[in-house]
Amino acid sequence: MIIWQPGQQINNGRFMTNHSQQPGKYDAVLGGQNQNQTPEFAAVLGGIEGVKLGLSNPNPQVRIVSVKQALNYGESGLDLVIQSLNDDCEDVQNTAYGLLTLRTEAKVKEALIIFDNAQLKSDVGMNYRKLRDYLAQGKWKEADEETRRVMLAVAKREKEDWLDEKSIDNFPCADLSIIDKLWVKYSDGKFGFSIQKRIYQGFGGTRKYNSEIWRQFGDKVGWNAGDWLYYKDILTRITAPEGHLPREVFVGRFDHFSVRGRGGFVVLLSRRDL
């Protein structure tokens, strides 16, 4: 399916403009298996039906375009955007979510609450709303501190005040995923454990601590500036280097990486579910 752009028609597989038979502004153009079919084999499906067809397309990028177009069709279109919160693709969900946060209708607010609650469902009953709110507001320092608090609570390690290897290995998959996805989502893919994992493993990092790889990783994420930075010197703004946060969960009261802090972090970054 080819999603029609304003003022264009298909002519031998190419978009043309200023033609009397051009489809409407938000119409969907249906061809065969590819975009190169001639007009006699193409059909135009406009209005809300075209949007519905786009939302059923297996290509997530087509569905994203259709979600954006749906709001041009009143209440019916709004309902389709709400339904897209349940799409299998997270990018489609995020597109719908972003559009709906700008709306004030009661049914939209209710749908967003239901969606948020489902996304934040913990295996152990932990409440992640405060972390989400800090991240949504761009309060990175507070979010980093809250990440430490919830992870210690989930692991039942508040008294010890640090995560050992066993507690990291046994940390619930669903809860780790929630924490990571919140960081990734609200930083636009800049912060999060999965981002740090990609960088760490890019240097050849494994579960076993290696001082040279750890140094390279620290340089890349902005934790090492000749000397390892204390937590008070860590940047807590979105302009920080990629992978800069979260950090405090493995620093804590020591204000810098201890031996066990480094060891814990490399174990976490070796989790297969990140």
C-alpha positions in Angstrom: 0.0 0.0 0.0 1.2 3.5 -0.8 0.1 6.2 1.6 -1.0 9.2 -0.5 0.7 12.5 0.1 -1.2 15.9 -0.4 -1.5 16.9 -4.0 0.0 13.8 -5.6 -1.2 11.1 -8.0 0.5 7.9 -9.2 1.7 7.8 -12.8 3.7 4.7 -13.7 4.8 4.2 -10.2 5.7 7.9 -9.6 4.0 10.6 -7.7 2.7 13.5 -9.8 0.9 16.7 -8.9 -1.8 19.0 -10.3 -4.0 16.3 -11.9 -7.8 16.5 -12.0 -8.1 12.9 -10.9 -5.8 13.1 -7.9 -6.9 11.5 -4.7 -7.9 13.4 -1.6 -5.5 14.8 0.9 -5.6 11.8 3.2 -6.4 9.0 0.8 -4.6 5.7 0.6 -3.5 4.4 -2.8 -3.8 0.7 -3.3 -1.6 -1.0 -5.8 -0.3 -4.6 -6.1 2.8 -6.0 -4.6 5.0 -2.9 -5.1 4.9 0.8 -5.9 5.7 0.4 -9.6 2.3 -0.7 -10.9 0.6 1.3 -13.6 -2.6 3.3 -12.8 -5.0 0.9 -14.4 -4.1 -1.6 -11.7 -4.3 0.9 -8.8 -7.2 2.0 -6.8 -7.7 4.8 -4.3 -9.3 4.2 -1.0 -10.0 7.4 0.8 -11.3 8.6 4.1 -11.5 6.6 7.3 -11.5 3.3 5.4 -8.1 4.1 3.9 -6.8 4.8 7.4 -8.2 1.5 8.7 -6.5 -0.3 5.8 -3.2 1.4 6.6 -3.5 0.3 10.3 -3.8 -3.3 9.2 -0.7 -3.2 7.1 2.2 -5.4 8.3 4.7 -2.6 7.8 5.0 -0.6 11.1 6.0 2.5 9.2 2.8 2.4 7.2 0.8 2.0 10.4 2.6 5.0 12.0 1.6 7.2 9.0 -2.0 6.0 9.3 -2.1 6.7 13.0 -1.0 10.3 12.3 -3.7 10.6 9.6 -6.5 9.1 11.7 -7.0 12.3 13.7 -8.2 14.0 10.6 -11.4 11.9 10.8 -13.1 13.1 14.0 -14.3 10.7 16.7 -13.9 7.6 14.5 -10.3 8.5 13.8 -9.6 9.3 17.5 -11.0 5.8 18.4 -8.5 4.3 15.9 -5.6 6.1 17.5 -6.7 4.9 21.0 -6.9 1.3 19.6 -3.3 1.8 18.3 -2.1 1.8 21.9 -2.5 -2.0 21.6 -0.4 -2.3 18.4 2.3 -5.0 18.5 4.9 -2.5 17.5 6.3 -0.2 20.3 7.0 2.6 17.8 3.3 2.6 16.7 2.3 2.6 20.4 4.6 5.5 21.1 3.2 7.5 18.1 -0.3 7.0 19.3 0.6 7.8 22.9 2.3 11.1 21.8 -0.7 12.2 19.8 -3.2 11.3 22.6 -1.2 13.2 25.3 -2.2 16.4 23.5 -5.9 15.6 23.8 -8.3 16.6 26.6 -11.2 14.2 26.0 -12.2 12.1 29.0 -12.0 8.8 27.1 -8.5 9.7 26.0 -7.4 10.3 29.5 -8.9 7.1 30.6 -7.2 5.2 27.8 -3.8 6.7 28.7 -4.3 5.7 32.4 -5.1 2.1 31.4 -2.1 2.0 29.0 0.3 3.5 31.6 -0.8 1.0 34.3 -0.3 -1.9 31.9 3.1 -0.7 30.9 4.1 -0.3 34.6 2.9 -3.6 35.8 5.5 -5.0 38.2 6.0 -8.7 38.9 6.5 -7.8 42.6 4.0 -4.9 43.0 6.5 -2.1 42.8 5.1 1.3 41.8 7.0 3.0 39.0 4.9 6.0 38.6 7.3 8.4 40.4 10.1 7.2 38.2 8.0 7.7 35.1 7.0 11.2 36.2 10.5 12.3 36.9 11.7 11.0 33.5 8.7 12.6 31.7 9.6 15.9 33.4 13.3 15.6 32.4 14.3 15.5 36.1 17.2 13.2 35.4 19.0 13.4 38.8 15.8 12.6 40.7 15.0 9.8 38.2 18.5 8.3 38.8 18.0 8.4 42.5 14.5 6.9 42.2 16.0 4.1 40.0 18.4 3.2 42.8 15.6 3.3 45.4 13.2 1.0 43.4 15.9 -1.5 42.4 17.1 -1.9 46.0 13.5 -2.3 47.1 12.7 -4.9 44.4 15.8 -6.8 45.3 15.1 -6.5 49.0 18.6 -5.0 49.5 17.7 -1.7 51.2 19.5 -2.7 54.4 22.7 -3.7 52.5 22.4 -0.6 50.3 23.9 -2.3 47.3 23.1 -5.0 44.7 25.2 -8.2 44.8 25.7 -10.6 41.9 22.9 -12.9 43.0 20.3 -10.1 43.4 21.2 -8.8 39.9 20.9 -12.2 38.4 17.5 -12.7 40.1 16.1 -9.3 39.5 12.7 -9.8 37.9 12.8 -9.5 34.1 9.5 -7.5 33.9 10.7 -5.0 36.4 14.1 -4.5 34.8 12.4 -4.1 31.4 10.0 -1.4 32.9 12.9 0.6 34.3 15.0 0.4 31.1 12.1 1.2 28.8 11.1 4.2 30.8 14.6 5.6 30.6 14.9 4.8 26.9 11.5 6.3 26.1 11.8 9.6 27.9 15.4 10.2 26.8 14.5 9.5 23.2 16.9 6.5 23.2 19.8 8.3 24.9 19.8 6.8 28.4 19.0 3.4 29.8 20.6 0.1 30.8 20.1 -1.3 27.3 21.9 1.7 25.8 24.8 1.2 28.2 24.8 -2.5 27.4 25.2 -1.8 23.7 28.1 0.5 24.3 29.8 -1.8 26.8 29.5 -4.9 24.6 30.7 -2.8 21.6 34.1 -2.6 23.4 34.0 -6.4 23.9 32.6 -6.2 27.5 31.4 -9.4 29.1 30.2 -10.5 32.5 33.8 -10.7 33.6 35.3 -7.3 34.7 38.1 -6.0 32.5 39.8 -2.8 33.5 40.7 -1.6 30.0 37.2 -2.3 28.6 35.7 -0.6 31.7 37.9 2.5 31.1 36.9 2.7 27.5 33.3 2.4 28.5 33.7 5.1 31.1 35.3 7.4 28.6 32.5 6.9 26.1 29.6 7.5 28.5 31.3 10.5 30.2 32.1 8.9 33.6 35.9 9.2 33.2 37.6 12.4 32.5 41.2 11.4 33.3 40.0 10.4 36.7 36.7 8.7 37.5 34.1 11.3 38.3 32.3 11.4 41.7 28.5 11.2 41.5 28.2 14.9 42.3 30.1 15.7 39.2 28.0 13.5 36.9 25.9 15.4 34.3 22.2 15.2 35.0 20.9 16.8 31.8 19.8 15.5 28.4 22.9 16.9 26.8 25.1 14.4 28.7 26.8 11.7 26.5 24.9 8.7 25.3 24.6 6.1 28.1 25.5 8.5 30.8 22.5 7.5 33.0 21.3 5.7 35.0 24.3 5.4 37.3 23.6 5.9 41.0 22.3 2.3 41.6 25.9 1.1 41.6 27.5 4.1 43.2 25.3 5.0 46.1 26.8 6.2 49.4 30.3 5.7 48.1 29.8 8.5 45.6 32.1 6.7 43.1 32.5 3.2 41.7 33.8 0.8 44.2 35.2 -2.6 43.2 31.8 -4.2 43.9 30.0 -1.4 42.1 32.0 -2.0 38.9 31.5 -5.7 39.3 27.7 -5.3 39.7 27.4 -3.1 36.7 29.1 -5.5 34.3 26.9 -8.3 35.6 23.8 -6.2 34.9 25.0 -5.2 31.4 25.5 -8.9 30.6 21.8 -9.7 31.3 20.3 -11.2 28.1 16.9 -9.6 28.7 18.2 -6.1 28.2 
